[in-house]
Amino acid sequence: MTGELGASADLTWLWWAAGLIGAVLVILLVWVWRKGRPFAQGDVFRASRLASGNRVFPTQVLITPTSVVQYTPRWFGRLEETIHMAHIASVKIETGMVLSNVLIETSGGSDPIVCHGHHKGDAVRMKNLIEKYQTDYYRGRGGAGGPDPVDLGRIGR
């Protein structure tokens, strides 16, 4: 009779341990899933998990009419870098077999934003969006060195 109770206690302990490990794994998977969701509304491009450095938390790039934001989630917190449209000097795409890297260089001399592991179509769309938003930005101001449209009415006064 004592042998049966000992085996039953060992099985109960084993079930509790398996349940605890399963719960921890579920929590980790939910944590990684939540960190990998798009961080903002709009044109967000997420890198592939197949690229190095993006396995757990893929880097995301948000392109808005006024800026480009590179967002890298971390286990705790995030790394975020923003460049205003007026400070983007060039956009380069390095294409590989399947994935592409996008380099966004600034006119201010700081390090470029380097986005590894985007699908080719996403990389081209990112470049096209930046070029479109830059064109819209400079047209709205009357050119890079022109006066602000708000001040145009005050010039002759």
C-alpha positions as CSV (number, residue, x, y, z in Angstrom):
1,M,0.0,0.0,0.0
2,T,2.8,2.4,0.8
3,G,4.4,1.8,-2.6
4,E,1.2,2.9,-4.4
5,L,1.0,6.1,-2.4
6,G,4.6,6.9,-3.2
7,A,4.0,6.4,-6.9
8,S,0.9,8.5,-6.8
9,A,2.7,11.4,-5.0
10,D,5.5,11.2,-7.6
11,L,2.9,11.5,-10.5
12,T,1.2,14.4,-8.8
13,W,4.5,16.3,-8.5
14,L,5.3,15.5,-12.1
15,W,1.9,16.9,-13.3
16,W,2.4,20.1,-11.2
17,A,5.9,20.6,-12.7
18,A,4.6,20.0,-16.3
19,G,1.7,22.4,-15.7
20,L,4.1,25.1,-14.3
21,I,6.5,24.7,-17.3
22,G,3.5,24.8,-19.7
23,A,2.2,28.0,-18.1
24,V,5.7,29.7,-18.2
25,L,6.0,28.8,-21.9
26,V,2.5,30.2,-22.7
27,I,3.4,33.4,-20.9
28,L,6.6,33.7,-22.9
29,L,4.9,33.1,-26.2
30,V,2.2,35.7,-25.4
31,W,4.9,38.2,-24.4
32,V,6.8,37.7,-27.6
33,W,3.6,37.8,-29.7
34,R,2.5,41.1,-28.0
35,K,6.0,42.7,-28.5
36,G,5.9,41.7,-32.2
37,R,2.6,43.4,-33.1
38,P,2.7,46.6,-35.1
39,F,3.5,49.4,-32.6
40,A,1.5,52.1,-34.4
41,Q,-1.2,52.7,-36.9
42,G,-0.3,53.5,-40.5
43,D,2.5,52.2,-42.8
44,V,4.4,49.9,-40.5
45,F,6.9,47.5,-42.0
46,R,8.0,44.5,-39.9
47,A,11.3,42.7,-40.6
48,S,11.2,38.9,-41.2
49,R,12.1,36.7,-38.2
50,L,14.4,34.8,-40.6
51,A,16.9,37.7,-40.6
52,S,19.6,37.8,-38.0
53,G,18.8,40.1,-35.1
54,N,15.0,39.7,-35.7
55,R,14.4,36.2,-34.4
56,V,12.6,37.0,-31.2
57,F,11.5,40.7,-31.6
58,P,11.6,41.8,-35.3
59,T,12.4,45.5,-35.9
60,Q,9.6,47.6,-37.3
61,V,9.7,50.8,-39.4
62,L,6.9,53.4,-39.4
63,I,6.8,55.8,-42.3
64,T,4.6,58.9,-41.8
65,P,4.4,62.1,-43.9
66,T,6.8,63.8,-41.5
67,S,9.2,61.2,-40.2
68,V,10.6,57.7,-40.3
69,V,10.7,55.7,-37.0
70,Q,12.7,52.6,-36.4
71,Y,11.2,50.6,-33.5
72,T,13.0,47.6,-32.0
73,P,11.2,45.9,-29.1
74,R,13.3,44.4,-26.3
75,W,12.4,42.0,-23.5
76,F,11.9,45.1,-21.3
77,G,11.4,48.4,-23.1
78,R,12.3,49.3,-26.6
79,L,14.8,51.1,-28.8
80,E,13.3,53.9,-31.0
81,E,15.0,56.2,-33.5
82,T,13.2,58.9,-35.4
83,I,14.4,60.9,-38.4
84,H,12.4,63.9,-39.8
85,M,11.6,63.8,-43.5
86,A,13.7,67.0,-44.0
87,H,16.8,65.2,-42.7
88,I,16.7,62.2,-44.9
89,A,19.5,62.4,-47.5
90,S,19.1,59.1,-49.3
91,V,17.5,55.7,-49.2
92,K,19.5,52.6,-50.3
93,I,18.2,49.1,-50.8
94,E,20.6,46.1,-50.6
95,T,18.8,43.1,-52.1
96,G,19.7,39.5,-51.2
97,M,18.1,36.2,-52.4
98,V,14.9,36.7,-50.4
99,L,15.3,39.6,-48.0
100,S,16.6,43.1,-48.4
101,N,18.3,45.7,-46.1
102,V,17.2,49.3,-46.2
103,L,19.7,52.0,-45.3
104,I,18.2,55.5,-44.6
105,E,21.0,58.1,-44.5
106,T,20.6,61.4,-42.9
107,S,21.9,64.8,-43.9
108,G,23.0,65.6,-40.4
109,G,26.0,63.2,-40.5
110,S,24.6,60.8,-37.8
111,D,24.6,57.1,-38.3
112,P,22.0,55.8,-40.9
113,I,19.0,53.8,-39.9
114,V,19.8,50.3,-41.0
115,C,16.8,48.0,-41.4
116,H,17.7,44.3,-41.9
117,G,15.5,41.5,-43.2
118,H,12.6,43.2,-45.0
119,H,10.9,41.5,-47.9
120,K,11.9,43.0,-51.3
121,G,8.4,44.4,-52.0
122,D,8.3,46.1,-48.5
123,A,11.8,47.6,-49.1
124,V,10.7,49.1,-52.4
125,R,7.5,50.4,-50.9
126,M,9.4,52.0,-48.0
127,K,11.7,53.8,-50.4
128,N,8.8,54.9,-52.6
129,L,6.8,56.2,-49.5
130,I,9.8,58.2,-48.3
131,E,10.4,59.7,-51.7
132,K,6.7,60.6,-52.0
133,Y,6.5,62.1,-48.6
134,Q,9.7,64.1,-49.2
135,T,8.3,65.4,-52.4
136,D,5.1,66.4,-50.7
137,Y,7.0,68.0,-47.8
138,Y,9.2,70.2,-50.1
139,R,6.3,71.1,-52.4
140,G,4.3,72.3,-49.5
141,R,7.1,74.6,-48.4
142,G,7.8,76.0,-51.8
143,G,11.1,74.1,-52.1
144,A,13.9,73.4,-49.7
145,G,15.0,77.0,-49.4
146,G,11.7,78.8,-50.1
147,P,9.5,80.6,-47.7
148,D,6.9,78.9,-45.6
149,P,3.5,79.1,-47.2
150,V,2.0,80.6,-44.0
151,D,4.4,83.5,-44.3
152,L,3.7,84.2,-48.0
153,G,0.8,86.5,-47.2
154,R,3.0,88.6,-44.9
155,I,5.9,89.2,-47.2
156,G,4.5,92.3,-48.9
157,R,3.3,94.0,-45.7
